[in-house]
């Protein structure tokens, strides 16, 4: 169990939630082993697929006793997808390593394998949430900002069949936005224009939203010059380098609230996971908000993601001081930079 006080966290309290992550690459797998001096991972003579490779990464949290243990399953995306039963077994071990918690969250592909968290949830007695509600909340807020700044009333949704894509498409359609989706089966999102694929969906659109869980479906030359791409996919929805006038923004960036707590390893985790030192991605805070709210069911699990749950999550997150922010890489992107000349 992760019951020792992490360095740099004054007034530490035991974890109330667990966030399970995986290695993004072989290099990242090695770095993941550094906090606990796992020499086999650091030196790359272990591939991270053994049960005893599961390891603590860091602690993060919010003032008032809301503390979370980030635990690593040091398997690469290829290893996770090639044997999903093994991946779920390792995630069960990760939660056990965190100790008694009241909520479990899943990061990146951990949120996709095993039926988007359903297989893991069936083996635990605490709610498991896959980050969909938090991601949809942050993405929707950021897309609305882009549309308002650009004065646009049309948007293309790529990855529209995903739970996040469906939720965002429905909400924007209810806003009166002309929504184009990249799959005809996504028409159940409501009053939307169903297209045959990504190329048709983005044709002539100046605002493109990437909602797919794994990205990599839209050729760069299909993105119109001057367009804005707001993306939550990892890797990016856009394949290749688009025209230099295209603005690509992180869709699920969330500004750190006052009282955010992390030690040295937490700061390093922020940086190496791509958040940067001044923000997190929304999926990390979904189990935190779940634990803080006392809610006994997940905000999102499997393919189930309702507008009501996205709204409730957003209300709880904002009450704790979290706010979505437009970001380009690690840096906040001022909305006024989206204004078109003339």
ABEGO torsion letter per residue (X at the ends): XBABBBBGBBGBBBBABBBBBBBABAAAAAAAAAAAGBAAAAAGABAGABAAABBBABBBEBBGGBBBBBBBBABBAAAAAABAAAAAAAAAAAAAAAEBBABBBBBEAAAABGGGGAAAAAABABBBBAGAAAAAAAAAAAAAAAAAAAGBABBBBBGAABAAAAAAAAAAAAAGBBBBBABAAAAAAEBBBBBAEAAAAABGBABBBBABAAEGABBAAABBBGBBBBBABOBBABBEBBBAABBBBBAABBBBBBGBBBBAAAAAAAAAAGAEAABBBAAAAAAAAAAAAGBABBABBEABBBAAAAAAAAAAAAAAGBBBBBBBEABBBBAAAABBBX
